[in-house]
Amino acid sequence: MLELLVILVCAGILVSGVLAVCLGNLLAAMISAGLASLFAAVSYVLLAAPDVAMAEAAIGSGLATLIFLYTMRRTGSGGEP
Amino acid sequence: MKRLFAIIAVLMFGAIFFGLVGGYSERQTRSPLAEYYLSQVPRELGAPNVVTGILITYRGFDTLGEVAVLFMVAASVGVLLANKSGDNAQVTNAASIDESEPSELVRTGAEVILPLIFLFGAYVIMNGHLSAGGGFQGGAVVASGVMLLMLASSATQLNHGFLSVTESLAGVLYVSIGILGIVFADGFLDSHILPLGTFGTLLSAGAIPLISALLGIKVGAELSVVIDRFRH
C-alpha cells in the first residue's frame, strides 16, 4: 500500500516536472514547478523524513513559486510563451 | 551542433546516474554510524529528535556554512535589486497599487491563518529538539507567513533596517555560542555549555533550543528580505 502510494507520488513529481518544462504559458509552468515540489514534500513525509518535507514544502513550493511570480511581474513576461 | 552537445550531455548524465541507481540495494541493517547516532544522540545530547541533534551539534559547522550561504544569497539579491527599487520606487509602487487588490477571500483568509502560521513557525523552531523541525524549517515557515502577508495586502512594507540588524545579531550570537563551546565544553558549537535538563522537556538538551531559535530568527529574516527585494 505504502509502496503504491510512493510510486504514485513519484509519478506526480515526474509529470508535473515535465509539464513545467513543456508548458508554454509561464504562469502554468510556474504552478507545475511548485506542484512538483509539493509532491516531493509528500514523498518525503511518506518516506519518514518530516524535517526535510517541512523545508521543501515551505521553500520549494511556497517561497520559490512566489519569487517566480514577482520576477514575471517585474519583467512583464507573464502569460506569453 | 548545440543540440548534439545537449544530447551527449544528457546521455552522460544518464550513464552516471544509472551507475549510481543500478547498483542500489536497500540495506537490511543499519550502518555503524546510524547505530551510533540513534543510540548516542538521546543519551549524549538529551534530544529525542536525532536529526536536529545531529544538525546542530555533530554537524554544527555544516549548518553554519548553510546559513552563511543563505546570508550571501540575501546580500547578493540586495546588491542586484536594491538600486532599481530606489530609482523606480514611486513608479513600481503606483503600478502595484493600480494592479487589482487581492480579493476579499484572500484578505480575510490571511487574517485568520496568519497568526496560526506564525505560531506554528515558533512551535517548530522551539520544539526542534523534541519533534520534527528545527531552526531552518521554522524560519522557512515564518517567512512563508510573511509571504502570505505580502500577497494579502500590497501596501505591506518591511522594515529592512530592523530585519538586517536582527539577522546580523542572531548570526553574531550563533558564532559566539560556538566559541563559548570551545571555551567551556569540548569544541566549536558543542551544546554542553548549558545543563542538559530533564529529557523531553522544552528547555532541555543544552544549547540546542537556543541555537535553534537563533537559526530560526536568522533564516526567517533573510528569506523575508529576499522575497521583499523581488517584490519591488
Interface residues (C-beta under 8 A of the other chain):
Chain A: P50 D51 M54 A55 A58 I59 G62 L63 L66 I67 Y70 T71 R74
Chain B: N49 V51 T52 V124 A132 G133 G134 F136 Q137 A140 V141 A143 S144 M147 L151 L223 V226 I227 F230 R231
